[in-house]
């Protein structure tokens, strides 16, 4: 009962902290949650949630890193492989060795091996805290990719180095050769097993679907359980790095899903909603637990008469500055090396301010606290672990120091005029919506096949109509925009002339009667008038619609159903031929036109119209609606990812992101409502 009440209290504080962050966005949510954790520890001293390191890694780190692997941009991960692996492995070793020697020099009572242990556990970065800061300021996208990429790996490398240093203190024995061999084994074995298990889970899901097990709740739960199972198997069976295994499995899952796995739209929506809840809870609980453990870890040191409070605070500041200083020197030297020796246009000249931003984003967090709390109380000889309470105090203090330093200085350094060449100006809401429309059209082209081609073209047409609605605000380039639209209208008029030419040729041959010919002529006149952009067109269209409605009401249209169907079939056949003639004319025109992409836009319209005319709507209506719903929901997932990308890169602000999500949620609710009906 006490455990349940403690968990409920943490969840309540989690909800309140997010409300506070909404009204005070200048304070990162992570810092607010740490403050709530400290407050709980002070108000309820009986509450104690001590979690062993292995359990912490399984319950929190494994699912969080698996999800990061699922969503981390693979292209960026590959392009930045050198700095990511440099930060995740070499920087961890430099921090362990350099920081360890400095700690031992500063505090001689901490043995060298214990100092190495403290420096090693201070080396992993925490991207969750950085993400919270990035939501309110514009950190360069390259820096964010670097921090997120290195955090996928440096948890494992830092924990391995920490465990070996602690073992050296406990047993008094250390072998560099064995440490290097074990580190290599844990890293490679974890990566290979993560790859194998990731492919295996995907294959199992594929086999189950072939057997008819298509329950979306089952498959969503199977995906949620995947990181926990992979972590346990890797750690318990092969004694390799479960952290590396879940990261690789997450990347494999994303790659295989993109290329082979056709998930239903319902499953995608359900799975992503479940993941969003899990990540919201785990991210918040991690920092609440961190704050909850800080007072207990500091209490013994503060009460120790051998250390003055100002002295140990000075230790924290000195060690924190050195840890960040090592990161700064490494980042600057590595960027200098890349600039002079790596032949790539994307490598920029080293910049001290950008390097400082990279250093400050190296915030330490929950993995550091979980590791340091696992330090044993006694060593093999029976003596107490040397300066254990002081090590806990320093670790907690450095975590707060790095988080506060990032909170205070990153907004100052990340101003648009100060960080060179990385930040983009915020775009207006209409421009952001146009980017969403373009990403949706691109996704529809990728998902198109022979079976859903007609529906895909129909949706592409809908998105193109929406795209045209979001006209840019008047700018200096307005003339170019008007010129573009004028050229597009000219191409459409050329296509209409090709249709009209075919209709006249058929009439001359006797391929249609006078009534059908007049109907086509009126339709072509109507479309041509629409393209003329006449200001009176809207009124004329409304008047024409009222007249047609009145004629229909008075019975001026043929009442004989068979006669009407026969005329419709003849007219449909002629219309298909006319559209094909226009399409052939456009394709020929595109070969000689200097702006072929503009002609292709009109060609796409005609292909969409042809597919709609060729598909029997009555017989396949239900199937078409299912295809349309599935494609629309897939496109909405892509649009949400695009919103997240634009927000994280600083192209849009928080309010714009909310408005865009509201725009997509409204469309999704209509789609799901129609499906239920």
Helices and strands as residue ranges (DSSP letters): H 2-23, H 29-43, H 53-56, I 57-61, H 62-71, H 74-79, H 81-85, I 86-90, H 91-106, H 112-121, H 127-134, H 141-171, H 176-210, H 216-237, H 242-259, H 265-303, H 309-341, H 352-360, H 366-373, H 388-413, H 429-447, H 453-469, H 478-509, H 514-531, H 537-554, H 561-592, H 596-614, H 621-648, H 654-676
